[in-house]
């Protein structure tokens, strides 16, 4: 490849990455997951720490995508990190649902008057079962095809 073509592709890739990163940050900001979590857990004094952890996680995710490396942290640490990731995405999904008023609209249109607790538990259980199927049943996930 000629140098100009390589430079153009690098510039397009960098610009695309910046746009996607900006969209993700804007999405998390609009949904308000960090302030909402701080409010619910009564830890508003740690909001900067939460935001820094999200940024560090994003940077770590990019590095994992670019470089092939192995961290010997053990099965228990992987399980703890996986639970943390699951909790974050669960909170993000519920924050999005709250911002969009999905549950109140759903209860009005579906005429659900009682049992909302069970409805939310059913959604969470469905996500859990789907994740377990994806990762534990052979054929759902094949890292060799990546």
C-alpha positions in Angstrom: 0.0 0.0 0.0 1.1 3.5 -0.6 1.8 5.8 2.3 -1.1 8.2 1.5 -3.6 5.3 1.5 -2.3 4.0 4.8 -2.4 7.5 6.3 -6.0 8.0 5.0 -7.1 4.8 6.5 -5.5 5.6 9.8 -7.2 9.0 9.8 -10.6 7.5 9.0 -10.2 4.9 11.8 -9.2 7.5 14.3 -12.1 9.7 13.4 -14.5 6.9 13.5 -13.2 5.8 16.9 -13.6 9.4 18.3 -17.2 9.6 17.0 -18.2 6.2 18.5 -16.5 7.0 21.8 -18.3 10.4 21.9 -21.6 8.7 21.2 -21.1 6.2 24.0 -20.1 8.9 26.5 -23.1 11.0 25.4 -25.4 8.0 25.7 -24.2 7.2 29.2 -24.5 10.9 30.2 -28.0 11.2 28.8 -29.2 8.0 30.4 -27.7 9.3 33.7 -26.5 6.0 34.9 -23.6 7.4 37.1 -25.6 10.0 39.0 -28.5 7.6 39.4 -26.3 4.9 40.8 -24.7 7.5 43.2 -28.1 8.6 44.3 -29.5 5.2 44.8 -26.4 4.0 46.8 -26.0 7.3 48.6 -22.4 7.6 47.4 -22.6 11.0 45.6 -19.1 11.9 47.0 -17.6 9.1 44.7 -19.1 10.2 41.4 -15.6 11.2 40.1 -14.3 7.8 41.0 -17.2 6.1 39.1 -16.6 8.2 36.0 -12.9 7.5 36.1 -13.6 3.8 36.4 -15.8 3.9 33.3 -13.2 5.8 31.4 -10.4 3.3 32.5 -12.7 0.4 31.6 -13.2 1.9 28.1 -9.5 2.4 27.6 -8.8 -1.2 28.9 -11.4 -2.5 26.5 -9.8 -0.7 23.5 -6.4 -2.1 24.5 -7.8 -5.6 24.8 -9.3 -5.2 21.3 -5.9 -4.1 19.8 -3.5 -6.3 21.6 -3.5 -10.1 22.3 -2.4 -10.5 25.9 -3.1 -12.7 28.9 -3.7 -11.6 32.4 -3.1 -14.5 34.9 -5.7 -13.3 37.4 -7.4 -16.6 38.2 -10.9 -18.0 37.9 -12.3 -16.2 41.0 -11.1 -12.8 39.8 -12.6 -13.5 36.3 -15.9 -14.4 38.0 -15.9 -11.2 40.1 -15.0 -9.0 37.1 -17.8 -10.7 35.1 -20.3 -10.0 37.8 -19.2 -6.4 37.9 -19.6 -6.1 34.1 -23.0 -7.7 34.3 -24.1 -5.3 37.1 -23.0 -2.3 35.1 -24.8 -3.4 32.0 -27.9 -4.3 34.0 -27.9 -0.8 35.6 -27.3 0.8 32.2 -30.3 -1.1 30.7 -32.5 -0.2 33.7 -31.4 3.4 33.5 -32.3 3.5 29.9 -35.6 1.9 30.5 -36.3 4.5 33.3 -35.3 7.5 31.2 -37.5 6.3 28.3 -40.3 5.4 30.8 -40.5 1.9 29.3 -41.9 0.3 32.4 -44.7 2.8 33.1 -45.8 2.7 29.5 -45.7 -1.0 29.5 -47.8 -1.3 32.6 -50.4 1.1 31.3 -50.6 -0.5 27.8 -50.4 -4.1 29.2 -52.8 -3.2 32.0 -50.4 -4.7 34.5 -51.7 -3.6 37.9 -50.0 -6.2 40.2 -46.9 -8.3 40.0 -44.5 -5.7 38.6 -41.8 -7.1 40.9 -42.2 -10.5 39.2 -42.1 -8.9 35.7 -38.7 -7.3 36.4 -37.4 -10.6 37.9 -38.6 -12.4 34.8 -36.7 -9.9 32.6 -33.5 -10.4 34.7 -33.9 -14.2 34.7 -34.4 -14.2 30.9 -31.2 -12.3 30.5 -29.4 -14.6 32.9 -30.6 -17.8 31.1 -29.7 -16.3 27.7 -26.2 -15.5 28.9 -25.7 -18.9 30.4 -26.9 -20.6 27.2 -24.6 -18.3 25.2 -21.5 -19.1 27.2 -22.1 -22.7 28.4 -23.8 -24.5 25.5 -21.4 -25.5 22.8 -22.0 -23.8 19.5 -23.4 -20.6 20.8 -20.0 -19.1 21.3 -16.9 -20.2 19.3 -13.9 -17.9 19.8 -12.1 -19.8 17.0 -14.3 -18.1 14.4 -13.3 -14.6 15.3 
